[in-house]
């Protein structure tokens, strides 16, 4: 019985990890709008492009200078969602 409960928990976590980039972007967009944020853009970028940037203290690649802030990732970490204030 414990094995089935563990399997159910793992499958719930993996469903969210497999979310498409457009779904993840839409969720982030909804959260920003709910907080009243205006005049911004969200961009989906491949991690290969972000690897050229220097790494942050967390070990995650930092966005290019002036390009914005990483607010999420998708496609099992292959792409990042970048927030830029307009």
C-alpha positions in Angstrom: 0.0 0.0 0.0 2.9 2.4 0.8 4.3 1.7 -2.7 1.1 2.8 -4.3 0.9 6.0 -2.3 4.5 6.8 -3.1 3.9 6.1 -6.8 0.9 8.4 -6.7 2.9 11.2 -5.1 5.7 10.9 -7.6 3.4 10.9 -10.6 1.7 14.1 -9.3 5.1 15.8 -9.1 6.2 14.6 -12.5 3.0 16.0 -14.1 3.9 19.5 -13.1 7.5 19.0 -14.2 6.3 18.0 -17.7 4.1 21.1 -18.1 4.5 22.8 -21.5 6.3 26.1 -21.7 3.2 27.9 -22.8 1.3 26.5 -19.8 4.0 27.6 -17.4 4.2 31.0 -19.0 0.5 31.4 -18.7 0.6 30.5 -15.0 3.3 33.1 -14.4 1.5 35.7 -16.4 -1.7 35.1 -14.3 0.2 35.5 -11.1 1.8 38.7 -12.2 -1.5 40.2 -13.3 -3.1 39.1 -10.0 -0.4 41.1 -8.2 -1.2 44.2 -10.4 2.1 44.1 -12.3 1.9 46.1 -15.6 4.2 46.7 -18.5 6.3 43.6 -18.6 7.1 40.8 -21.0 7.8 37.1 -20.6 10.1 35.3 -23.0 10.9 31.6 -23.4 14.6 31.0 -24.0 16.6 27.8 -24.5 19.0 27.1 -21.6 21.8 26.8 -24.2 21.5 30.6 -24.7 21.6 31.2 -21.0 24.7 29.0 -20.4 26.8 31.7 -22.1 26.1 34.0 -19.2 28.1 33.8 -16.0 26.7 31.5 -13.3 25.0 32.9 -10.3 25.9 31.8 -6.7 23.1 29.2 -6.9 24.8 27.5 -9.9 22.0 28.4 -12.2 23.0 30.4 -15.2 22.3 34.1 -14.9 20.4 35.9 -17.7 22.3 38.1 -20.1 22.9 41.6 -18.8 19.8 43.7 -19.4 17.8 40.8 -20.6 15.7 40.3 -17.4 15.2 37.8 -14.6 14.6 34.0 -14.7 11.2 33.4 -13.2 10.7 29.8 -14.3 11.7 26.8 -16.4 10.0 24.2 -18.5 10.6 21.3 -20.8 12.4 19.5 -18.0 14.8 22.3 -17.5 15.6 22.7 -21.2 14.1 26.2 -21.4 13.8 29.2 -19.1 11.1 31.8 -18.8 12.6 35.3 -18.6 10.7 38.3 -17.0 11.6 41.8 -18.4 10.1 45.0 -17.1 9.2 47.4 -19.8 
